[in-house]
């Protein structure tokens, strides 16, 4: 059996064809998969459907602040202004 230093040096080398023995936990696999993920996906879907029906325009105000990280992509701050869409009541009387 190889020693600890041999294993450490072997794992530090780049092997482009080496397949991982287990899925990476950062992607949510096995027992560590988030049980609430399907619920959150459904809630976000409903949120964006409702937002699309109620908001006429979304405008970025100010300058977006990017996350200062090499492994995360996104914004730490993104200020927006929402313009309400006129309400179309199904009970409005036609003239």
C-alpha positions in Angstrom: 0.0 0.0 0.0 1.4 3.4 -0.9 2.3 5.8 1.9 0.5 9.1 2.6 3.0 11.2 0.8 2.8 9.1 -2.4 -1.0 9.3 -2.4 -0.9 13.1 -1.8 1.5 13.6 -4.7 -0.6 11.4 -7.0 -3.8 13.3 -6.3 -2.0 16.6 -6.9 -1.0 15.6 -10.4 -3.3 16.6 -13.3 -4.9 13.5 -15.0 -7.3 14.7 -17.8 -8.6 11.2 -18.4 -9.0 10.2 -14.8 -12.6 9.8 -13.8 -13.6 10.7 -10.3 -14.5 7.8 -8.0 -17.5 9.7 -6.7 -19.6 12.7 -7.9 -18.3 16.0 -6.6 -20.3 17.0 -3.5 -20.6 20.6 -4.7 -23.0 19.5 -7.3 -25.3 17.9 -4.7 -24.9 14.1 -5.0 -25.8 11.1 -2.9 -26.9 11.6 0.7 -25.8 15.3 0.5 -28.3 16.2 -2.2 -30.5 19.0 -1.0 -34.0 17.6 -0.3 -35.5 21.1 -0.7 -34.0 21.7 -4.2 -37.2 20.6 -6.1 -39.4 22.7 -3.9 -37.2 25.8 -4.4 -37.2 25.2 -8.2 -41.0 25.1 -8.1 -41.2 28.2 -5.9 -38.8 30.2 -8.2 -40.8 29.1 -11.2 -44.0 30.4 -9.7 -42.3 33.6 -8.5 -41.0 34.4 -12.0 -44.3 33.6 -13.6 -46.1 36.0 -11.3 -43.4 38.6 -11.6 -43.7 38.5 -15.4 -47.4 39.1 -15.2 -47.2 42.0 -12.8 -44.0 43.9 -13.8 -43.9 45.9 -17.0 -40.3 46.8 -17.0 -37.2 45.9 -15.0 -34.4 48.6 -15.2 -30.9 48.3 -13.7 -30.1 51.4 -11.6 -26.6 52.2 -10.5 -23.7 50.0 -11.2 -23.8 46.3 -10.4 -21.2 45.1 -7.8 -19.5 41.8 -8.9 -18.6 39.1 -6.4 -14.8 39.3 -5.9 -14.1 35.6 -6.2 -12.4 33.4 -8.7 -14.8 30.4 -8.1 -18.1 32.2 -7.9 -19.8 34.1 -10.7 -22.4 36.7 -10.0 -23.3 39.9 -8.2 -23.1 40.9 -4.6 -25.4 43.8 -5.3 -27.7 44.6 -8.3 -30.2 47.4 -7.7 -33.2 47.3 -10.0 -36.3 49.4 -10.5 -39.6 47.6 -11.2 -42.4 49.3 -13.1 -45.8 48.0 -12.4 -47.9 46.7 -15.3 -51.4 48.1 -15.5 -53.9 45.8 -13.8 -56.3 44.1 -16.3 -59.4 43.2 -14.2 -61.5 40.4 -15.6 -64.5 42.2 -14.1 -64.0 45.5 -15.9 -67.0 46.8 -17.7 -66.6 47.2 -21.5 -68.1 50.4 -22.9 
